[in-house]
Amino acid sequence: MIRRPVSSSNIAGIGWEAATDGSGTSGTMEVEFRSGHVYAYHEVPQQVYEAAIGASSVGKFIASDIVDKFEHTRLK
């Protein structure tokens, strides 16, 4: 998955890939933290990913709207 760099003191990049079921409405969102950790958040709607990319504070958006709202897997 390709992650787009973002302007954030805590987040290095964010990527999103549609689910393989072909619905195109949700998918996996990867968040790369500046600490080097990478998490995959599952069943994230594309609109939520787009809101994260466009947020005035990406780090705050991830903390409030992603971290405790979606199941995740630590990748790195």
Sequence and secondary structure as in RCSB ss.txt:
>XXXX:A:sequence
MIRRPVSSSNIAGIGWEAATDGSGTSGTMEVEFRSGHVYAYHEVPQQVYEAAIGASSVGKFIASDIVDKFEHTRL
K
>XXXX:A:secstr
   EE   SSEEEEEEEE TTS  SEEEEEEEETTS EEEEEEEEHHHHHHHHH SSHHHHHHHHTTTTS EEE 
 
